[in-house]
Amino acid sequence: MKNIKIKLFSLLALLSSTFLYSAPPNGNIRCEWDYAPTEVTNVVFRLYRSTDAVNYTVLTNVVGSTNVDLVVTPGKNWFYVTASNFWGESTPSNIASTPAAPNASGNLKTTKLP
């Protein structure tokens, strides 16, 4: 399982958080982050996703928890998380991504058979 940590600095409560993405072999992933336990019930976490690292959309909103299990589409996926409350939405965390598809092997050759 591959772990990638991302720091999230919340402008809402000035708390630091860690965003962690874990990729099990079946293609499902768990995104989880650290946040002050007393603040978790007061915020909505927004998980954003992109398939091109440019155009991000809200994939899901998470309330009362600091993790979410997802089924992702094949190919590269990029994620970031924010925290929101009455005062607004925090700046985005750093970006975590699922692994890219493997590179093609090289030196493919054809040989004429007798």
DSSP file (Angstrom, degrees, kcal/mol; ACC not computed):
  #  RESIDUE AA STRUCTURE BP1 BP2  ACC     N-H-->O    O-->H-N    N-H-->O    O-->H-N    TCO  KAPPA ALPHA  PHI   PSI    X-CA   Y-CA   Z-CA
    1    1 A M              0   0    0      0, 0.0     2,-0.4     0, 0.0    21,-0.0   0.000 360.0 360.0 360.0 133.6    0.0    0.0    0.0
    2    2 A K  E     -A   23   0A   0     21,-0.6    21,-0.9     2,-0.0     2,-0.4  -0.812 360.0-161.6 -99.2 133.1    1.4    3.4   -1.0
    3    3 A N  E     -A   22   0A   0     -2,-0.4     2,-0.4    19,-0.2    19,-0.2  -0.943   7.9-175.4-115.6 134.7    1.0    6.4    1.4
    4    4 A I  E     -A   21   0A   0     17,-1.0    17,-1.3    -2,-0.4     2,-0.4  -0.997  12.4-153.1-126.9 126.4    1.3   10.0    0.4
    5    5 A K  E     -A   20   0A   0     -2,-0.4     2,-0.4    15,-0.2    15,-0.2  -0.812  11.4-175.1-102.8 141.4    1.1   12.7    3.0
    6    6 A I  E     -A   19   0A   0     13,-1.9    13,-4.0    -2,-0.4     2,-0.4  -0.998  20.5-131.5-133.6 136.0   -0.1   16.2    2.3
    7    7 A K  E     -A   18   0A   0     -2,-0.4    87,-1.3    11,-0.2     2,-0.4  -0.712  18.9-168.4 -87.1 137.3   -0.1   19.2    4.7
    8    8 A L  E     -A   17   0A   0      9,-2.9     9,-2.1    -2,-0.4     2,-0.7  -0.993   5.4-160.7-124.6 121.8   -3.3   21.2    4.9
    9    9 A F  E     -A   16   0A   0     -2,-0.4    82,-0.5    83,-0.2     2,-0.5  -0.908  14.8-145.8-105.8 112.2   -3.2   24.6    6.7
   10   10 A S     >  -     0   0    0      5,-2.2     4,-1.4    -2,-0.7     5,-0.3  -0.631  14.2-165.8 -81.6 123.1   -6.7   25.6    7.7
   11   11 A L  T  4 S+     0   0    0     -2,-0.5    -1,-0.2     1,-0.2    78,-0.0   0.671  87.0  67.4 -74.9 -17.1   -7.4   29.3    7.6
   12   12 A L  T  4 S+     0   0    0      1,-0.2    -1,-0.2    71,-0.1    72,-0.0   0.912 126.1   0.5 -71.9 -43.1  -10.5   28.6    9.6
   13   13 A A  T  4 S-     0   0    0      2,-0.2    -2,-0.2    -3,-0.1    -1,-0.2   0.325  91.9-119.4-128.8   4.3   -8.9   27.4   12.8
   14   14 A L     <  +     0   0    0     -4,-1.4     2,-0.4     1,-0.2    -3,-0.2   0.866  66.5 142.4  53.1  40.1   -5.2   27.8   12.0
   15   15 A L        -     0   0    0     -5,-0.3    -5,-2.2    21,-0.0     2,-0.3  -0.877  48.9-130.4-107.9 141.3   -4.7   24.1   12.6
   16   16 A S  E     -A    9   0A   0     -2,-0.4     2,-0.3    -7,-0.2    -7,-0.2  -0.677  26.9-174.1 -89.7 150.1   -2.4   21.9   10.5
   17   17 A S  E     -A    8   0A   0     -9,-2.1    -9,-2.9    -2,-0.3     2,-0.5  -0.959  19.0-134.8-139.2 154.3   -3.7   18.7    9.1
   18   18 A T  E     -A    7   0A   0     -2,-0.3    16,-1.7    16,-0.3     2,-0.5  -0.960  12.5-152.9-115.0 129.5   -2.2   15.8    7.2
   19   19 A F  E     -AB   6  33A   0    -13,-4.0   -13,-1.9    -2,-0.5     2,-0.4  -0.892  17.1-173.8-101.7 125.7   -3.9   14.4    4.1
   20   20 A L  E     -AB   5  32A   0     12,-4.8    12,-3.4    -2,-0.5     2,-0.5  -0.971  10.6-166.4-126.6 132.0   -3.1   10.8    3.4
   21   21 A Y  E     -AB   4  31A   0    -17,-1.3   -17,-1.0    -2,-0.4     2,-0.4  -0.974   5.9-168.5-117.9 132.0   -4.1    8.7    0.5
   22   22 A S  E     -AB   3  30A   0      8,-2.4     8,-1.8    -2,-0.5   -19,-0.2  -0.970   5.5-158.7-121.0 133.8   -3.8    4.9    0.5
   23   23 A A  E     -A    2   0A   0    -21,-0.9   -21,-0.6    -2,-0.4     6,-0.2  -0.879   5.5-165.9-116.8 101.2   -4.1    2.7   -2.5
   24   24 A P    >   -     0   0    0      0, 0.0     3,-1.5     0, 0.0    -2,-0.0  -0.383  39.2-101.8 -74.4 164.9   -5.0   -1.0   -2.0
   25   25 A P  T 3  S+     0   0    0      0, 0.0     4,-0.1     0, 0.0    -2,-0.0   0.675 112.4  70.0 -65.3 -18.2   -4.5   -3.3   -5.0
   26   26 A N  T 3  S-     0   0    0      2,-0.1     3,-0.1     1,-0.1    -3,-0.0   0.475 112.1-107.4 -82.5   0.4   -8.2   -3.5   -5.9
   27   27 A G  S <  S+     0   0    0     -3,-1.5    45,-1.1     1,-0.4     2,-0.2   0.247  83.3 119.3  94.7 -14.5   -8.4    0.1   -7.1
   28   28 A N  E     - C   0  71A   0     43,-0.2    -1,-0.4    41,-0.0     2,-0.3  -0.570  46.7-161.2 -79.1 150.9  -10.4    1.5   -4.2
   29   29 A I  E     - C   0  70A   0     41,-2.6    41,-3.2    -2,-0.2     2,-0.5  -0.930  15.5-145.3-131.3 157.9   -8.7    4.2   -2.1
   30   30 A R  E     -BC  22  69A   0     -8,-1.8    -8,-2.4    -2,-0.3     2,-0.5  -0.992  11.2-163.2-119.0 127.6   -9.0    5.7    1.3
   31   31 A C  E     +BC  21  68A   0     37,-2.7    37,-2.2    -2,-0.5     2,-0.3  -0.948  19.8 167.9-106.7 128.2   -8.4    9.4    1.8
   32   32 A E  E     -BC  20  67A   0    -12,-3.4   -12,-4.8    -2,-0.5     2,-0.3  -0.982  12.1-174.5-141.6 154.2   -7.8   10.4    5.4
   33   33 A W  E     -B   19   0A   0     33,-2.6     2,-0.4    -2,-0.3   -14,-0.3  -0.976  25.4-116.5-146.1 154.6   -6.5   13.5    7.1
   34   34 A D        +     0   0    0    -16,-1.7     2,-0.3    -2,-0.3   -16,-0.3  -0.753  39.1 160.8 -93.0 139.7   -5.6   14.6   10.6
   35   35 A Y        -     0   0    0     -2,-0.4     5,-0.1   -18,-0.2   -18,-0.1  -0.978  52.4 -79.4-154.2 151.2   -7.6   17.4   12.2
   36   36 A A    >>  -     0   0    0     -2,-0.3     3,-2.2     1,-0.2     4,-1.0  -0.341  40.8-135.9 -56.2 123.1   -8.1   18.6   15.7
   37   37 A P  T 34 S+     0   0    0      0, 0.0     4,-0.5     0, 0.0     3,-0.4   0.810 102.9  56.2 -54.4 -33.0  -10.8   16.2   17.2
   38   38 A T  T 34 S+     0   0    0      1,-0.2    -2,-0.1     2,-0.1     3,-0.1   0.689 109.9  46.2 -73.9 -15.7  -12.7   19.0   18.8
   39   39 A E  T X4 S+     0   0    0     -3,-2.2     3,-1.7     1,-0.1     4,-0.4   0.607  86.7  87.4 -99.1 -14.5  -13.0   20.8   15.4
   40   40 A V  G >< S+     0   0    0     -4,-1.0     3,-1.0    -3,-0.4    24,-0.8   0.860  89.2  49.5 -57.8 -39.4  -14.1   17.8   13.3
   41   41 A T  G 3  S+     0   0    0     -4,-0.5    -1,-0.3     1,-0.2    -2,-0.1   0.611 107.5  57.3 -76.4  -9.9  -17.8   18.2   14.0
   42   42 A N  G <  S+     0   0    0     -3,-1.7     2,-0.3    -4,-0.0    44,-0.3   0.393 102.5  59.4-100.9   3.3  -17.6   21.9   13.2
   43   43 A V    <   -     0   0    0     -3,-1.0    21,-0.7    -4,-0.4     2,-0.5  -0.905  64.5-140.2-131.9 158.5  -16.3   21.6    9.7
   44   44 A V  E     -DE  63  84B   0     40,-2.6    40,-2.1    -2,-0.3     2,-0.5  -0.984  22.5-147.3-112.7 123.9  -17.2   20.1    6.3
   45   45 A F  E     -DE  62  83B   0     17,-2.8    17,-3.1    -2,-0.5     2,-0.5  -0.787   8.6-155.9 -91.7 133.1  -14.3   18.7    4.5
   46   46 A R  E     -DE  61  82B   0     36,-2.1    36,-1.9    -2,-0.5     2,-0.6  -0.948   1.1-157.6-112.0 122.4  -14.4   18.9    0.7
   47   47 A L  E     -DE  60  81B   0     13,-2.7    12,-3.1    -2,-0.5    13,-1.5  -0.887  11.6-162.1-100.7 121.6  -12.5   16.4   -1.3
   48   48 A Y  E     -DE  58  80B   0     32,-3.1    32,-1.4    -2,-0.6     2,-0.3  -0.756   5.3-167.8-103.2 149.2  -11.7   17.6   -4.8
   49   49 A R  E     -DE  57  79B   0      8,-2.5     8,-2.1    -2,-0.3     2,-0.3  -0.984   8.1-178.6-137.9 148.3  -10.6   15.3   -7.7
   50   50 A S  E     - E   0  78B   0     28,-2.1    28,-2.7    -2,-0.3     6,-0.1  -0.984  20.6-162.3-139.7 150.7   -9.2   15.8  -11.2
   51   51 A T  S    S+     0   0    0      4,-0.4    25,-0.2    -2,-0.3     5,-0.1   0.377  98.8  37.3-108.6  -0.1   -8.2   13.5  -14.0
   52   52 A D  S    S-     0   0    0      3,-0.3     4,-0.1    26,-0.1    25,-0.1   0.329 103.0-119.5-129.7   5.7   -6.1   16.0  -15.8
   53   53 A A  S    S+     0   0    0      2,-0.2     3,-0.1     1,-0.1    24,-0.0   0.625 102.4  67.1  63.6  15.7   -4.4   17.9  -12.9
   54   54 A V  S    S+     0   0    0      1,-0.3     2,-0.8     0, 0.0    -1,-0.1   0.639  88.7  51.9-124.8 -53.1   -6.0   21.1  -14.1
   55   55 A N        -     0   0    0      2,-0.0    -4,-0.4     0, 0.0     2,-0.4  -0.822  68.0-174.3 -99.5 108.7   -9.8   21.0  -13.7
   56   56 A Y        -     0   0    0     -2,-0.8     2,-0.3    -6,-0.1    -6,-0.2  -0.820   4.4-177.8-104.9 140.6  -10.9   20.0  -10.2
   57   57 A T  E     -D   49   0B   0     -8,-2.1    -8,-2.5    -2,-0.4     2,-0.5  -0.938  40.3 -92.1-130.2 157.4  -14.4   19.3   -9.0
   58   58 A V  E     -D   48   0B   0     -2,-0.3   -10,-0.3   -10,-0.2     3,-0.1  -0.560  37.4-176.9 -68.9 120.2  -15.8   18.4   -5.6
   59   59 A L  E     -     0   0B   0    -12,-3.1     2,-0.3    -2,-0.5   -11,-0.2   0.875  63.7 -19.4 -84.4 -43.1  -15.9   14.7   -5.5
   60   60 A T  E     -D   47   0B   0    -13,-1.5   -13,-2.7     2,-0.0     2,-0.4  -0.987  53.3-128.6-161.0 155.9  -17.5   14.4   -2.1
   61   61 A N  E     -D   46   0B   0     -2,-0.3     2,-0.5   -15,-0.2   -15,-0.2  -0.920  23.7-157.7-106.6 138.5  -18.3   16.3    1.2
   62   62 A V  E     -D   45   0B   0    -17,-3.1   -17,-2.8    -2,-0.4     2,-0.4  -0.975   8.9-174.3-122.4 126.4  -17.3   14.7    4.4
   63   63 A V  E     +D   44   0B   0     -2,-0.5   -19,-0.1   -19,-0.2   -22,-0.1  -0.973  68.0   1.8-121.8 132.2  -19.0   15.6    7.7
   64   64 A G  S    S+     0   0    0    -24,-0.8     2,-0.3   -21,-0.7   -23,-0.1   0.591 114.8  76.7  76.3  10.7  -18.0   14.3   11.2
   65   65 A S        -     0   0    0    -25,-0.2   -20,-0.2   -20,-0.0    -1,-0.2  -0.973  65.3-144.8-147.9 158.6  -15.1   12.2    9.9
   66   66 A T  S    S+     0   0    0     -2,-0.3   -33,-2.6    -3,-0.1     2,-0.3  -0.057  81.1  51.3-117.0  32.0  -11.6   12.6    8.7
   67   67 A N  E     -C   32   0A   0    -35,-0.2     2,-0.3     2,-0.0   -35,-0.2  -0.986  53.6-170.8-157.6 160.6  -11.6    9.8    6.1
   68   68 A V  E     -C   31   0A   0    -37,-2.2   -37,-2.7    -2,-0.3     2,-0.4  -0.965  18.3-137.5-153.2 137.7  -13.6    8.6    3.1
   69   69 A D  E     -C   30   0A   0     -2,-0.3     2,-0.3   -39,-0.2   -39,-0.2  -0.824  30.0-177.1 -96.8 136.3  -13.4    5.4    1.0
   70   70 A L  E     -C   29   0A   0    -41,-3.2   -41,-2.6    -2,-0.4     2,-0.6  -0.924  30.3-138.0-133.1 153.4  -13.7    5.9   -2.7
   71   71 A V  E     -C   28   0A   0     -2,-0.3     2,-0.3   -43,-0.2   -43,-0.2  -0.977  34.2-159.6-105.9 120.5  -13.8    3.8   -5.9
   72   72 A V        -     0   0    0    -45,-1.1     3,-0.1    -2,-0.6     5,-0.0  -0.695  17.5-110.1-104.2 155.1  -11.7    5.6   -8.5
   73   73 A T        -     0   0    0     -2,-0.3    -1,-0.1     1,-0.1   -46,-0.0  -0.444  47.3 -89.6 -75.0 153.1  -11.7    5.4  -12.2
   74   74 A P  S    S+     0   0    0      0, 0.0     2,-0.1     0, 0.0    -1,-0.1  -0.251  92.2  43.3 -59.9 153.3   -8.7    3.8  -13.9
   75   75 A G  S    S-     0   0    0     24,-0.1     2,-0.2    -3,-0.1    23,-0.1  -0.423 104.9 -27.9 100.3-179.0   -5.9    6.1  -14.8
   76   76 A K        -     0   0    0    -25,-0.2     2,-0.4    -2,-0.1    24,-0.1  -0.488  57.1-174.3 -74.8 135.7   -4.3    9.0  -12.9
   77   77 A N        -     0   0    0     -2,-0.2    21,-2.5    21,-0.2     2,-0.4  -0.994   8.6-156.7-130.1 138.0   -6.4   10.8  -10.4
   78   78 A W  E     -EF  50  97B   0    -28,-2.7   -28,-2.1    -2,-0.4     2,-0.3  -0.917  14.7-173.7-114.8 143.0   -5.3   13.9   -8.4
   79   79 A F  E     +EF  49  96B   0     17,-3.2    17,-2.3    -2,-0.4     2,-0.3  -0.958  13.9 170.8-135.0 150.0   -6.9   15.0   -5.1
   80   80 A Y  E     -E   48   0B   0    -32,-1.4   -32,-3.1    -2,-0.3     2,-0.3  -0.962  18.5-143.6-147.9 163.1   -6.8   17.8   -2.6
   81   81 A V  E     -E   47   0B   0     13,-0.3    12,-1.4    -2,-0.3     2,-0.3  -0.933  11.5-173.4-128.0 148.5   -8.9   18.5    0.5
   82   82 A T  E     -E   46   0B   0    -36,-1.9   -36,-2.1    -2,-0.3     2,-0.4  -0.891  18.0-133.8-130.3 165.2  -10.3   21.7    2.1
   83   83 A A  E     -E   45   0B   0     -2,-0.3     7,-3.0     8,-0.2     2,-0.4  -0.968  23.2-171.4-120.0 139.2  -12.1   22.5    5.3
   84   84 A S  E     +EG  44  89B   0    -40,-2.1   -40,-2.6    -2,-0.4     2,-0.2  -0.965  14.3 150.5-131.5 146.7  -15.2   24.7    5.5
   85   85 A N  E >   - G   0  88B   0      3,-2.1     3,-1.7    -2,-0.4   -42,-0.1  -0.801  66.2 -58.1-148.7-163.8  -17.3   26.3    8.2
   86   86 A F  T 3  S+     0   0    0    -44,-0.3     3,-0.1     1,-0.3   -43,-0.1   0.801 130.9  54.4 -52.0 -33.7  -19.4   29.3    8.8
   87   87 A W  T 3  S-     0   0    0      1,-0.3     2,-0.3   -75,-0.0    -1,-0.3   0.607 118.1 -95.9 -83.3 -13.3  -16.5   31.6    8.0
   88   88 A G  E <   -G   85   0B   0     -3,-1.7    -3,-2.1     2,-0.0     2,-0.4  -0.883  51.1 -42.5 133.9-165.0  -15.6   30.1    4.6
   89   89 A E  E     -G   84   0B   0     -2,-0.3    -5,-0.2    -5,-0.2    -3,-0.0  -0.851  49.9-124.8-109.3 139.4  -13.4   27.5    3.0
   90   90 A S        -     0   0    0     -7,-3.0   -80,-0.1    -2,-0.4     3,-0.1  -0.165  38.9 -86.9 -69.9 169.9   -9.7   27.0    3.7
   91   91 A T        -     0   0    0    -82,-0.5    -8,-0.2     1,-0.1    -1,-0.1  -0.412  59.7 -86.1 -70.1 158.0   -7.0   27.1    1.0
   92   92 A P        -     0   0    0      0, 0.0   -83,-0.2     0, 0.0   -10,-0.2  -0.292  39.0-122.6 -66.2 150.6   -6.4   23.8   -0.7
   93   93 A S        -     0   0    0    -12,-1.4   -85,-0.2     1,-0.2   -75,-0.0  -0.194  45.0 -77.2 -71.8 176.9   -4.1   21.2    0.7
   94   94 A N        -     0   0    0    -87,-1.3     2,-0.4     1,-0.1   -13,-0.3  -0.261  61.3 -95.1 -65.8 170.5   -1.1   20.0   -1.4
   95   95 A I        -     0   0    0    -15,-0.1     2,-0.3    -3,-0.1   -15,-0.2  -0.763  34.3-169.5-101.3 136.3   -2.1   17.5   -4.1
   96   96 A A  E     -F   79   0B   0    -17,-2.3   -17,-3.2    -2,-0.4     2,-0.3  -0.901  12.3-167.2-114.4 149.8   -1.9   13.7   -3.8
   97   97 A S  E     -F   78   0B   0     -2,-0.3   -19,-0.2   -19,-0.2     3,-0.1  -0.964  23.0-116.1-138.1 155.3   -2.3   11.5   -6.8
   98   98 A T        -     0   0    0    -21,-2.5   -21,-0.2    -2,-0.3   -69,-0.0  -0.475  54.7 -83.6 -77.3 160.0   -2.9    7.9   -7.6
   99   99 A P        -     0   0    0      0, 0.0    -1,-0.1     0, 0.0   -24,-0.1  -0.265  44.8-114.8 -65.0 152.8   -0.1    6.1   -9.5
  100  100 A A        -     0   0    0      1,-0.1     3,-0.1   -24,-0.1   -25,-0.0  -0.388  41.2 -85.1 -77.5 163.3    0.1    6.5  -13.3
  101  101 A A        -     0   0    0      1,-0.1    -1,-0.1    -2,-0.1   -25,-0.0  -0.354  60.2 -90.0 -62.6 151.8   -0.4    3.5  -15.6
  102  102 A P        -     0   0    0      0, 0.0    -1,-0.1     0, 0.0     2,-0.1  -0.272  43.3-105.5 -65.3 152.4    2.9    1.6  -16.1
  103  103 A N        -     0   0    0      1,-0.1     2,-0.1    -3,-0.1     3,-0.1  -0.440  40.6 -99.6 -72.2 151.5    5.2    2.5  -18.9
  104  104 A A        -     0   0    0     -2,-0.1    -1,-0.1     1,-0.1     2,-0.1  -0.418  40.9-108.3 -67.5 146.3    5.3    0.2  -22.0
  105  105 A S        -     0   0    0     -2,-0.1     3,-0.2     1,-0.1     2,-0.1  -0.410  39.7-128.6 -71.3 157.2    8.2   -2.2  -22.0
  106  106 A G  S    S+     0   0    0      1,-0.2    -1,-0.1    -2,-0.1    -3,-0.0  -0.416  72.6  46.8-103.4 177.6   10.8   -1.4  -24.6
  107  107 A N        +     0   0    0      1,-0.2     2,-0.3    -2,-0.1    -1,-0.2   0.817  60.8 175.4  63.7  37.2   12.7   -3.1  -27.4
  108  108 A L        +     0   0    0     -3,-0.2     2,-0.3     2,-0.0    -1,-0.2  -0.598  11.2 177.7 -71.0 131.4    9.7   -4.8  -29.0
  109  109 A K        -     0   0    0     -2,-0.3     2,-0.4     2,-0.0    -1,-0.0  -0.932  24.5-144.1-135.0 155.8   10.9   -6.6  -32.2
  110  110 A T        -     0   0    0     -2,-0.3     2,-0.4     2,-0.0    -2,-0.0  -0.936  13.7-165.2-117.3 147.6    9.5   -8.7  -34.9
  111  111 A T        -     0   0    0     -2,-0.4     2,-0.3     0, 0.0    -2,-0.0  -0.998  23.9-119.7-133.6 133.7   11.4  -11.6  -36.5
  112  112 A K        -     0   0    0     -2,-0.4    -2,-0.0     2,-0.0     0, 0.0  -0.567  31.0-139.1 -71.8 129.6   10.5  -13.4  -39.7
  113  113 A L              0   0    0     -2,-0.3    -1,-0.0     1,-0.1     0, 0.0  -0.645 360.0 360.0 -90.0 148.1   10.0  -17.0  -39.0
  114  114 A P              0   0    0      0, 0.0    -1,-0.1     0, 0.0    -2,-0.0   0.495 360.0 360.0 -66.5 360.0   11.3  -19.7  -41.4
